[in-house]
Amino acid sequence: MSSFERLLGTVLRLYQDVHDQAKTDQILGTTTTLLTHLSNPLNLSLLTSHFLTAPAIWNRPDPGLRTCLRLISIFNTAAIHVRRNELDAANQPRTTASAAPVGGNVSGSGLSSEAWARAVVKGADDRSARWQHLLILTGMLMGLEGEERRSLSQGMRHTLEEAVVTAANLALKSQGRDGPQASGAVVLALNYAFPLLSEHSQSLIDCDLLLPVAVASMIGPDGFHNGIFLGHINTDIRHANQQIHWHSSSPSFQALKQLSSNPLVAGAGPLSRLVAFAIERAHDPKIVLAAQEALLTFARTLEHQWNVSGNLATLEISLQSTALGPETAASTWPVLWQLLKKILYSTVMVLQAVVTRSLLDPRLRSAVTETSLATKSLHIFRHLYFISSNHGANAFQVYTFTYLASIDTLVRYPEASAAFLREIMPHITGPGTGNPVRLTSELFYLNLAEHFSLVLSPEVCDALIVQPAMLYLSPSETTHPSIAMSPRMIDLFEAAHSAVLSVMSCPQNAAITTRLAPFYAEALFSSFPSHISPRQFRVAFKTMMQILSPPFPISATDPELAETLLEMVRIKAMAAATAPLPPTADEEAQQALGHVPAPTSEQSALVLTMIDALPFLALDIVEEWMTVTAETVWQIADPAMREAAKKRFWDILVSGEMDVERAAIGVAWWGTKGGGALVLHGPASGTAHAQDRFLMSGALPAQRDTTTGSRL
């Protein structure tokens, strides 16, 4: 009897009792060694059969998914070593023909990969459960075929893949009888095996059975634990030196680390793709709707747990660097947000599959189903907004597509859209002294509401969009200093301006536009630059000028309003501050990526605003305002900012922003009427045209001396 056969007998005896953790680890290590070195297929089958039913492994107090992952790892490691032994034996020099392997065995101490795989599979007998079979099959598939290893013949690999799928389907059918561990084990195994399966094998998975189990595993105790971990953090928060301290040794943080290391949480990315696949392939659409409902419940619970966490939820983003203690800022806080972002990405990935399925499945296209799907999706986005609105967490394509697709679906039903906005509209009271929880809710609402202005009636637009946004248009003197200039507050002011502009841009809201335009213009001027960025101010004013120009009705009833507003910008620019404005959060992010934006002052931003407005002026005043704007460019004190304005002036003439008629006026003004010289070299070079503008009505124009070129 060889030493490995004697070791096999010892291990089989140790399998019969439950041991401490150290002894259990030793048993598992010995099992891996035996799987690698046993050369008798019958012994391999015997070892596998007893291992799958060993009380030493499965009767421990908390076997859980970590044990399942350990089992997968054991067979994965053993398969890798078997394949490596096979390759080493094949590469050994052979001196005689008789040294060649015979009967499927290879030289050395191991079996061929296929012979080893057959022996192990025979050990997965009726004494053990199907979900346990799935674990060892997954480990074998990973070890033999993962990472571009090609250990098996095409036929054998196909057989192994079919065995994985068959075991998974049978385990899903019996998981109600096998206990709670079975469902998590099936999802864990498929999470690792799925990328290695061929498309044909993937199509054989029973997604109707897999989907509810996979969703429950992702958000339940085996996964994100329904978000209840957030509710325990506040008990460990301490305050000292006006800072928040959440120590890495606290029970809540240790529980958070334990949760983050759970197999399904650590593999949340592949798991979300597996769930998305199940949503796409499930035959019963009701199961898809149930999956979305489960996500909604999870997101609602997560937001509630965050809001009641107190100290963390009320922490203003801009104050995090100073409000957090050194240990909290360096260790506990980043780990928390890494987990929250993982939750966001996984949830949105699954939600994208739901939305995509709703767009493609005819059975989900009824008005009731479409509105329900869209509103629930937007509710999920609303509940997760405390994550997605921080640190640019929503800046990924899947989020944007799913969010906008849900909106596009809902806007097809105006009544449902209005009902949804009424349902989620917070009690907006303006800046005041509101905490970040309230501000986050209001920011989501204002950003969302602007997408519905085109389909809502003027009365509904006024009640659900204009009136809530108006509270932010006029900066309040009572705004709490800690939030007055915070990034969140600036986002809210910009969202309010954008929401009002969306209403004013709709043709059916002409009455609202006429009533609102003067007030909005005044609010816009008073908000800049303290509450909105130069970029947002330029966009808002440009949109305003477009609204006041043909073909909008207000251009006929109040034709002078656009020119009046432009004159207000010019006057304001003459006395505006010339110091560079501090960079916005977006500009700081660009600087971090190596893109340094051009500096902007309040004065240069106002001049650029005048340039932006030129394509929307009435034809009879375009040329005059080109001259006025060119002269104002030279009022910019900073040379670098002045050059940026010159470049923008040229761009607006050649970039196609002007229509044909205005472009023709611009070309003539630039080339033959001194406009180009005025822009490039200042009023001294463009005096001819400038003087013509100030001739008294009826006066004779000055005569040019053709010999000297001077004016007489």
ABEGO torsion letter per residue (X at the ends): XBAAAAAAAAAAAAAABBBBAAAAAAAAAAAAAAAAABABAAAAAAAAAAAAABAAAAABABAEAAAAAAAAAAAAAAAAAAAAAAAAAAABBBABAAABBBGGBBBEABBBAAAAAAAAAAABBAABBAAAAAAAAAAAAAAAABGGBBABBAAAAAAAAAAAAAAAAAAAAAAAAAEAAAAAAAAAAAAAAAAABBAAAAAABBAAAAAAAAAAAAABAABAGGGAAAAAAAAABBBBGGBBBBBAABAAAAAAAAAAABAAAAAAAAAAAAAAAAAAABABAAAAAAAAAAAAAAAAAAAAAAAAAGAAAABBAAAAAAABBAAAAAAAAAAAAAAAAAAAAAAAAAAAAAAAAAAABAAAABAAAAAAAAAAAAAAAAAAAAAAABGGAABBAAAAAAAAAAAAAAAABAAAAAAAAAAABBBBAEAEABBAAAAAAAAAAAAAAAAAAAABBAAAAAAAAAAAAAAAABBBAABBAAAAABAAAAAAAAAAAAAAAAAAABAAAAAAAAAAAAAAAAAAAAAOAAABBAAAAAAAAAAAAAAABOABAAAAABAAAAAAAAAAAAAAAAABBABBBBBBAAAAAAAAAGBBBBBBBAAAAAAAAAAAAAAABBAAAAAAAAAAAAAAAAABABAAAAAAAAAAAAAAAAAGABBAAAAAAAAAAAAAAGAAAAAAAEAAAAAAAAAAAABBBGBBBBBBBAAAGBBX
